[in-house]
């Protein structure tokens, strides 16, 4: 797809202003063979033009389709007959404007001939390294190491317009449009081993790609993937809907996916481009310790503030003595203020020294144009210093620093418009390293997975029955098949039985079955003095089948485990009560994940302090993590459970118990 | 100070590279009289040079001092004798490098001669409207409507360098340095009625200005004040300390001040400059409803996402019919995608129509350079449309949109590098309007203030005594002098007395006096069955004086009221327990504020939902607000209380009670 020898442009035209014109123009630089197809012309730009692709007497590797939407099916039939393997359908007018029928028709033809297709309603594709630009971009991109996948053509257009200013180029670029066939994961698979791709940028509005998580996770272990997700807000989702005909999916799901894949998640277009820039030019950053050099104290302070927000550290310089020699009386701290009158030589000397500092993992060099400052000369010096670790700059200003900034960029040193942006870029650089280093314990996942699948297989009939019943008693019974800790409990149908069970259990809780919002409607009686009386009360209101469970008399912390299936199964853990209901303080993930991931999820909770011993309440954290881990595997293997809600789970000093359990069955 | 007729430059020099050279150079454009002072020269740049200011045979309105630090006292003496009213001490080498003694000496001389001084260790001052540039800036700023106050000279330098690119100019600019005399509030007072100043930007590292709050609040009612605060992080504070010799104050105090003043608080240098730009060029934005026009759906989505984050609304267009006529089949929603092939004419027509839309308060016009896009022509059209409401643009890209962006800026339309920045600028524009409209109920403050001052006066002796004692019983007694709701309580000294009091009070709580962390050490017994026994227990451990209070048997919400005096008195309100201790969920303000402000403070709490009826627990919110309001006035008038901690306050269905009370006395 990215390396065709012969390309057909179906819908090529000599009429300026049409996509078929611009694309052919851009393709003229391509070194392979070009076959314009258009029944109206016999040649375009001096190249022979064919009535139909079937008339071409050559093997066609890739067809670019820019005909009106209604003609697309016919053209695809011809591609199929010709044996074309890859097509890019630029043409719009499909599901994005409600024309689902036409899109389905196209899908059928693609299947019939086994054609792989990008689009429709897309911007095309680029492989800059072979001068292949099958898009209608205004700017012809330079060769470089950034690859881009985007749902929006205009976003790519804008990036291609910006990149020359940053002096960086691209490798593969593809706009996926309505994603009728080829999805993000297909492209990621290709980019994974593409030697010309060092960093991947994805602009995304919605996913319908079941393979995404698996593939993206693998690729992100090798190469940084920067993601910009649009459609987070309600208003944004509305806009996304009318834009690409795809419902923007739930935020929480996307966030969980991106986090789990190890993506660099960016919040704004600016951060997205800044991140591409730093990954395109800088080496790996292997720690979070940054040295900041500035000729303006104020901006040093702002950079220090930003460092703290982005979890970077500013340790003391270990090369203090050498720095003192250069800076004489100056106060050697980090940020290091080399003062307003800093000369290019001072910058050079200082940067050379700090480059050898073992304390530091990366550097930010700040410059403001002051009276004595020579920005371009500083830039020239910086370019010449041997750099062994990441180094970014922020030359702040306008007129005076323009030339210096473009000089730096020309030599592969990012220059950000503010120190905060520079710090953010470094923090992203480090984040990738940290995520890459994260190791998943596949063994422990596999072990429990196998164990649980066995249990599931051995108890197939019973499990089906219990899920079908779906009441609290049955779900807890289901859970206990997997040895999950639930309170001992029995269904009783009379006062006598209730009393008998209570004798066996000690202090008890009585609950009506099959009642929603049990606590709110008074269907739960906790630790009654007179069990018969309690039974009678509940039975009168809610029927004679009453669940009696042992009362768990432990001081502990309440948690929630929830799960929901949509594009992927998604589970959440959180602290119960106020934390979930008022603060929405939950962490989400797609199973399976390992125990360590669960630990991190708990750590990310705002209320995580409660789990570490608060006001004398202790929790067995390892036990709790193990429990949540196994619950996530349990949810993972039970496709037939659409939603699950274990709330509360009471975690205490020497264990935990699942006190309430609800599920919603799948179709 | 900003409008001198004659200026002396003490330390002027013809030696390039010295501050005394650059400043004199910049001053050459000044239309008034210039008197260089330097014993070494008889003339500089063809202007007569004097040995001493005392030799000048003219009235000097302003002296700029650029001599070495040790010479400053002598020079100031001469200024004093000469009768100079204003000096700007550029010279460095004072408290910022630990030379506090020299700074104190200077302070003494200023006092002696009643001279007002800016600096030392500063960048100087500018009044662009009379070509007065008494700084060593590289760029000579254009005349404009932005005034700047900065603790850092380099930050001003950088802004002056950027402004020409944005095509905006400045009015008054001043760098305050070590702030030995003139503080932010002095400058704000001047700028308040300065007709050449439309927007004020403040870069701040620390405040030592007692008048700041009062003055700034007044000024911010008339003109937008944009603030960038550096030194928020621990690392930043360290850097700030070594930078200006001033301890960066507590974040929380600053945030409370800025919020209360009605400032536009910006988080990064970029946002700071963006905000200056929008306020410098755009009219008032009187609501939060924004219409977004874009030729790229993807960026429309990103803008919509940003709008939600910044609390802007994107309502439907009310001029749908007219828009439909222009856009034919297009889907008329907001953001309005006028599609990739949008011509300048389409932009023009659409913007003209939406300008008449009564639903909208402001506009963001997005453009990306696509195949057919003509950025410069679009810019030309936009400039010509009659604009009655704020309009900002984001022309996204690099090479293709450069010219269009500078054209827009030349004509007073901001063009931001990303749609997110544009949305943020609009949200700041609206925020100013909202803050300006906020009315403080001075009457209700005055009423309680007077009432409380009377109480204070009438009970002077008793109050002094109670504060001196400072135990819980005394503080509650103090509070009850002001009719604050505290549980009825008595000090008892024997089992018999305890029993007697309990008979009177019903259910009771017993507390030891003068014990810290009472609950933790077991010095509190709540609702005991046997009061004598309870008394005995406590008395044995903590002494025979025990406080017995009525037990408040109400389901409610626990709150905290705290207060602390530093530069200003500062009080906080928050939800008690986990919310304060784990989540640090508190709101802060400087008293006095009105009831409405307290209401907003409560609304801003993450857990505010709890106060609005959660799980059947109701709170009398008006009562609670009144209570907190009066407590803040109480704290305000009691200078002798350095810290106060009322925690918990139990708020319930029909009232509230202050259950525990601690204070720390002032010196």
Interface residues (C-beta under 8 A of the other chain):
Chain A: X17 X19 X22 X136 X137 X138 X139 X150 X151 X152 X153 X154 X155 X157 X158 X161 X162 X163 X164 X165 X166 X203 X205 X228 X230 X231 X232 X233 X234 X235 X236 X238 X239 X240 X242 X243 X244 X268 X269 X270 X295 X296 X297 X298 X299 X300 X301 X302 X304 X305 X306 X307 X308 X309 X314 X331 X333 X334 X335 X337 X340 X368 X369 X370 X371 X372 X373 X396 X397 X398 X399 X400 X401 X417 X418 X419 X420 X421 X578 X581 X582 X583 X606 X607 X609 X610 X614
Chain B: X17 X19 X22 X136 X137 X138 X139 X150 X151 X152 X153 X154 X155 X157 X158 X161 X162 X163 X164 X165 X166 X203 X205 X228 X230 X231 X232 X233 X234 X235 X236 X238 X239 X240 X242 X243 X244 X268 X269 X270 X295 X296 X297 X298 X299 X300 X301 X302 X304 X305 X306 X307 X308 X309 X313 X314 X331 X333 X334 X335 X337 X340 X368 X369 X370 X371 X372 X373 X396 X397 X398 X399 X400 X401 X417 X418 X419 X420 X421 X578 X581 X582 X583 X606 X607 X609 X610 X614
